[in-house]
Amino acid sequence: MALVRIAGAGLAGSAAAIAALRSGASARMWDPSRIPKHKVCGEFLTPEVQPVLEELGLWEQFLATNPARMRRMKLTFGRRSSESRFAESALGLSRYRLDALLRGEAETRGAQWIVERVPGRVDIVAHGRQFVPAGRERLFGFKAHFRGPVSDAVELYFFDGFYVGVNPVEDGLTNVCGLGPESGFKRLGFDYDALVCEGNRALAERVRPLSRSMDWLSTGPLVFDTRLTTPPVEELLAGDALQFVDPFTGTGMAIAIWTGGMAGRFAAEGRPAAEYYQSVRAGLERQNEWCARLRAALEFGWPRFLAPLVPPAWFFSLTRPKLESR
Ligand SMILES: Cc1cc2nc3c(=O)[nH]c(=O)nc-3n(C[C@H](O)[C@H](O)[C@H](O)COP(=O)(O)OP(=O)(O)OC[C@H]3O[C@@H](n4cnc5c(N)ncnc54)[C@H](O)[C@@H]3O)c2cc1C
């Protein structure tokens, strides 16, 4: 029986192990971090996640975790807002629950988890973001859960180089998560309460009825980059180890599970890495192009003028990946 060796047991690594086991191989994951634990993430999932989880036999278990459902999307740029309804509901689930679901399932199905950093060469690299900042200003992310009135919308607030997402997750909790430039955080003394309560009037009104139920978490520096242009010849990179794109698309988790699952199947079946990367490119090329354009537009401040004219559904449809099973 083939053994598939995996660096990382986050979403991508656990999905790789589950897919390898379902393809008849055995799986070994190395990961020094214990779960469940909270992670900096918007915890917003687009409908693409359903077929990706179905492929791993996990959709029913996912629904049993009681994810929140979102029917609307609202974008606020400075003082201007616009809103659209989703054609299909989006979902909200904490990383505490989602990571536990995937890693637990991998172990239940027989994957071995070694609680150490990966010691050497592996078949699948799924150890998350490890891109090195070069030149550009460093970005950082932050997040906390809040209690209070629950909405059925995902709301994104863009201001002064920051954006902050507010959306429901399970059990009546609301996730508040954002990212921005180091210089902006320094100006505020890294005071996240001050940022969400004073940085933008519409955001301050949105969070006023809520009360924070956990300490703020932060992460960074964040670097948007991809290794899809020059991938390694043999190793299969999956999830954020392959690429980290701007999280405003809300698809990083679905892509991590999709690439992880596909890498697990390719490794178990001994299929060539070049074919794997070709399949990933076919799914992500259009999204990557639009994300690069929208990030550039954000940096020039254009959305402030365009937002009232363009419905959020248009931005949403442009940044959809095609996560087809291969
Ligand atoms: C601010 C922010 C907001 C976001 N919001 C969203 C959102 O709303 N929706 C969405 O879909 N995505 C979002 N994302 C993206 C999403 O969080 C990632 O795409 C996702 O976590 C990628 O999963 P992964 O398994 O590749 O990596 P990770 O979840 O980072 O897992 C990597 C694992 O590898 C382990 N590891 C690290 N180094 C080693 C090593 N040397 N050896 C072995 N193991 C190692 C780590 O302990 C970890 O368990 C957001 C990201 C950020 C930063």
The ligand as an SDF file (V2000), in Angstrom:
LIG
                    3D

 53 58  0  0  0  0  0  0  0  0999 V2000
   -7.0370   37.8160    7.7770 C   0  0  0  0  0  0  0  0  0  0  0  0
   -7.4500   36.5900    6.9950 C   0  0  0  0  0  0  0  0  0  0  0  0
   -8.7940   36.3780    6.7120 C   0  0  0  0  0  0  0  0  0  0  0  0
   -9.1950   35.2550    5.9890 C   0  0  0  0  0  0  0  0  0  0  0  0
  -10.5250   35.0690    5.7360 N   0  0  0  0  0  0  0  0  0  0  0  0
  -10.9350   33.9990    5.0220 C   0  0  0  0  0  0  0  0  0  0  0  0
  -12.3210   33.7730    4.7810 C   0  0  0  0  0  0  0  0  0  0  0  0
  -13.2000   34.4940    5.2570 O   0  0  0  0  0  0  0  0  0  0  0  0
  -12.6710   32.7020    4.0190 N   0  0  0  0  0  0  0  0  0  0  0  0
  -11.7370   31.8490    3.4920 C   0  0  0  0  0  0  0  0  0  0  0  0
  -12.1260   30.8910    2.8000 O   0  0  0  0  0  0  0  0  0  0  0  0
  -10.4170   32.0170    3.7370 N   0  0  0  0  0  0  0  0  0  0  0  0
   -9.9910   33.0680    4.4900 C   0  0  0  0  0  0  0  0  0  0  0  0
   -8.6660   33.2280    4.7540 N   0  0  0  0  0  0  0  0  0  0  0  0
   -7.7030   32.2810    4.1660 C   0  0  0  0  0  0  0  0  0  0  0  0
   -7.6630   30.9590    4.9390 C   0  0  0  0  0  0  0  0  0  0  0  0
   -7.4670   31.2170    6.3110 O   0  0  0  0  0  0  0  0  0  0  0  0
   -6.5160   30.0880    4.4000 C   0  0  0  0  0  0  0  0  0  0  0  0
   -6.6030   30.0350    2.9940 O   0  0  0  0  0  0  0  0  0  0  0  0
   -6.5390   28.6640    4.9750 C   0  0  0  0  0  0  0  0  0  0  0  0
   -6.2700   28.7040    6.3470 O   0  0  0  0  0  0  0  0  0  0  0  0
   -5.4800   27.7970    4.3030 C   0  0  0  0  0  0  0  0  0  0  0  0
   -5.4440   26.5250    4.9060 O   0  0  0  0  0  0  0  0  0  0  0  0
   -4.0820   25.6780    4.8850 P   0  0  0  0  0  0  0  0  0  0  0  0
   -4.4290   24.3170    5.3800 O   0  0  0  0  0  0  0  0  0  0  0  0
   -3.4050   25.8300    3.5840 O   0  0  0  0  0  0  0  0  0  0  0  0
   -3.1250   26.4270    5.9420 O   0  0  0  0  0  0  0  0  0  0  0  0
   -3.2530   26.5450    7.5190 P   0  0  0  0  0  0  0  0  0  0  0  0
   -4.6720   26.5970    7.9390 O   0  0  0  0  0  0  0  0  0  0  0  0
   -2.3540   27.6960    7.8640 O   0  0  0  0  0  0  0  0  0  0  0  0
   -2.6080   25.1900    8.0670 O   0  0  0  0  0  0  0  0  0  0  0  0
   -1.2370   24.9340    7.9440 C   0  0  0  0  0  0  0  0  0  0  0  0
   -0.8240   23.9120    8.9950 C   0  0  0  0  0  0  0  0  0  0  0  0
    0.5660   23.6090    8.7900 O   0  0  0  0  0  0  0  0  0  0  0  0
    1.2300   23.5490   10.0560 C   0  0  0  0  0  0  0  0  0  0  0  0
    2.6540   23.8180    9.8550 N   0  0  0  0  0  0  0  0  0  0  0  0
    3.2920   25.0230    9.7270 C   0  0  0  0  0  0  0  0  0  0  0  0
    4.6110   24.8270    9.5410 N   0  0  0  0  0  0  0  0  0  0  0  0
    4.8340   23.4810    9.5500 C   0  0  0  0  0  0  0  0  0  0  0  0
    5.9850   22.6560    9.3730 C   0  0  0  0  0  0  0  0  0  0  0  0
    7.2100   23.1700    9.1570 N   0  0  0  0  0  0  0  0  0  0  0  0
    5.8350   21.3100    9.4260 N   0  0  0  0  0  0  0  0  0  0  0  0
    4.5960   20.7640    9.6140 C   0  0  0  0  0  0  0  0  0  0  0  0
    3.4720   21.5020    9.7710 N   0  0  0  0  0  0  0  0  0  0  0  0
    3.5770   22.8370    9.7360 C   0  0  0  0  0  0  0  0  0  0  0  0
    0.5130   24.5950   10.9120 C   0  0  0  0  0  0  0  0  0  0  0  0
    0.6520   24.2680   12.2810 O   0  0  0  0  0  0  0  0  0  0  0  0
   -0.9470   24.4520   10.4300 C   0  0  0  0  0  0  0  0  0  0  0  0
   -1.7000   23.5400   11.2100 O   0  0  0  0  0  0  0  0  0  0  0  0
   -8.2380   34.3210    5.5190 C   0  0  0  0  0  0  0  0  0  0  0  0
   -6.8850   34.5120    5.8370 C   0  0  0  0  0  0  0  0  0  0  0  0
   -6.4880   35.6230    6.5720 C   0  0  0  0  0  0  0  0  0  0  0  0
   -5.0320   35.8150    6.9070 C   0  0  0  0  0  0  0  0  0  0  0  0
  1  2  1  0
  2  3  1  0
  2 52  2  0
  3  4  2  0
  4  5  1  0
  4 50  1  0
  5  6  2  0
  6  7  1  0
  6 13  1  0
  7  8  2  0
  7  9  1  0
  9 10  1  0
 10 11  2  0
 10 12  1  0
 12 13  2  0
 13 14  1  0
 14 15  1  0
 14 50  1  0
 15 16  1  0
 16 17  1  0
 16 18  1  0
 18 19  1  0
 18 20  1  0
 20 21  1  0
 20 22  1  0
 22 23  1  0
 23 24  1  0
 24 25  2  0
 24 26  1  0
 24 27  1  0
 27 28  1  0
 28 29  2  0
 28 30  1  0
 28 31  1  0
 31 32  1  0
 32 33  1  0
 33 34  1  0
 33 48  1  0
 34 35  1  0
 35 36  1  0
 35 46  1  0
 36 37  1  0
 36 45  1  0
 37 38  2  0
 38 39  1  0
 39 40  1  0
 39 45  2  0
 40 41  1  0
 40 42  2  0
 42 43  1  0
 43 44  2  0
 44 45  1  0
 46 47  1  0
 46 48  1  0
 48 49  1  0
 50 51  2  0
 51 52  1  0
 52 53  1  0
M  END
$$$$
